[in-house]
Amino acid sequence: MESIDDILAAVKAEYETKDKPKELQKPPQLKEEPVKPQPANFLQNHSANLPLAANAIPKLPRQKWQNEPISSSEDIVLAQIRAEFEEQERTEQLKKQQQLREEQLKQEQLRQKQREVFKNQAREWLKNLKPLSEEGLWFEEFADAYPSKLEAAIDYLQALRETKP
């Protein structure tokens, strides 16, 4: 996805070309003065007097588009495009959040259904459990750590299911 600055720059460029099709835009012509021969030691004599920044980087002429202020109609168009872009991003974000909430709700509903299935299986298992059998005696001790025998049976059956291939 393009950044908003890239989109705005493209719209501005398109708007400017529509607004000024009079002539092809030519880069500004620089007038060059003929170079006068200097003595060989001229540079050595005068370079110490020049500031370092002036020697290092020459200033480039500003481009035409850099000097022209943006008109109010361009401001309005750019502001509208920016607002539309931001609204579209907000809409997409809200849509993603809604999808995430829906997915979480589905997951929770699935867990509840599975829990209900395990609850029914645990009830049936408890009905068939013989309290004086080896498994029944073991389960009595196991269930002491739970608030109810049903909860203990659910966990026990889930553990059995997870260990079976």
SVG drawing of the C-alpha trace seen along z (x, -y; Angstrom):
<svg xmlns="http://www.w3.org/2000/svg" viewBox="-26 -36 78 90">
<polyline fill="none" stroke="black" stroke-width="0.4" points="0.0,0.0 1.4,-3.4 2.0,-5.9 -0.4,-8.9 2.5,-11.3 3.2,-9.4 -0.5,-9.5 -0.7,-13.2 2.4,-14.0 1.0,-12.1 -2.3,-13.9 -0.5,-17.3 1.7,-16.5 -1.4,-15.4 -3.2,-18.6 -0.3,-20.8 0.1,-19.2 -3.6,-19.7 -3.5,-23.3 -0.4,-24.3 -0.3,-22.5 0.8,-25.7 4.3,-24.7 6.7,-21.9 8.5,-22.6 12.2,-23.1 14.8,-23.1 16.1,-26.6 19.1,-27.6 22.1,-28.6 24.2,-31.4 27.8,-30.4 30.5,-33.1 33.8,-32.3 36.5,-31.1 39.4,-33.5 42.8,-32.0 44.2,-32.5 47.8,-32.2 48.8,-28.8 49.1,-29.9 45.8,-31.8 43.9,-28.9 46.5,-28.5 46.6,-32.2 42.8,-32.7 41.4,-29.3 42.4,-30.2 40.2,-33.3 37.1,-31.3 34.8,-29.7 34.8,-25.9 31.1,-25.5 31.3,-27.7 34.1,-25.5 32.5,-22.2 29.0,-22.1 27.6,-24.5 23.9,-25.5 21.6,-24.1 18.9,-26.3 15.5,-25.6 13.0,-23.8 10.0,-25.7 7.6,-23.6 9.5,-24.3 9.1,-28.1 5.3,-28.1 3.0,-28.0 0.2,-25.5 -3.1,-27.1 -6.1,-26.9 -7.9,-24.6 -5.0,-22.3 -5.1,-22.4 -8.7,-21.4 -8.2,-18.6 -5.3,-17.2 -7.2,-17.5 -10.1,-15.7 -7.9,-12.9 -6.1,-12.6 -9.5,-12.5 -10.8,-9.8 -7.6,-7.8 -7.7,-8.0 -11.4,-7.1 -10.7,-4.1 -7.9,-3.0 -10.2,-3.4 -12.9,-1.4 -10.4,1.4 -9.2,1.4 -12.7,1.6 -13.5,4.5 -10.4,6.4 -11.4,5.8 -14.9,7.0 -13.6,10.2 -11.3,10.8 -14.2,10.5 -16.3,12.8 -13.5,15.4 -13.0,15.2 -16.8,15.6 -16.8,18.7 -13.8,20.2 -15.6,19.6 -18.8,21.2 -16.8,24.2 -15.1,24.6 -18.5,24.4 -20.0,27.1 -16.9,29.3 -17.3,28.8 -21.0,29.8 -20.1,32.9 -17.4,33.8 -19.9,33.1 -22.4,35.5 -19.7,38.2 -18.5,37.6 -22.1,38.1 -22.4,41.3 -19.0,42.5 -19.9,41.7 -23.1,43.7 -21.1,46.7 -18.3,46.3 -18.3,49.0 -17.2,47.2 -15.5,50.2 -13.5,51.1 -9.9,50.3 -10.7,47.4 -13.6,46.3 -11.4,46.1 -8.6,44.3 -11.2,41.8 -12.5,41.1 -9.0,39.9 -8.5,38.0 -11.9,36.2 -11.0,34.9 -9.0,32.1 -12.0,30.9 -15.1,29.0 -17.3,31.8 -17.0,35.3 -18.4,34.2 -15.5,31.7 -13.0,34.4 -14.5,36.8 -14.4,34.2 -10.7,33.5 -10.0,37.2 -11.8,38.0 -10.1,35.1 -6.7,36.4 -7.5,39.9 -8.5,38.6 -5.3,36.5 -3.1,39.5 -4.8,41.9 -3.3,42.0"/>
</svg>
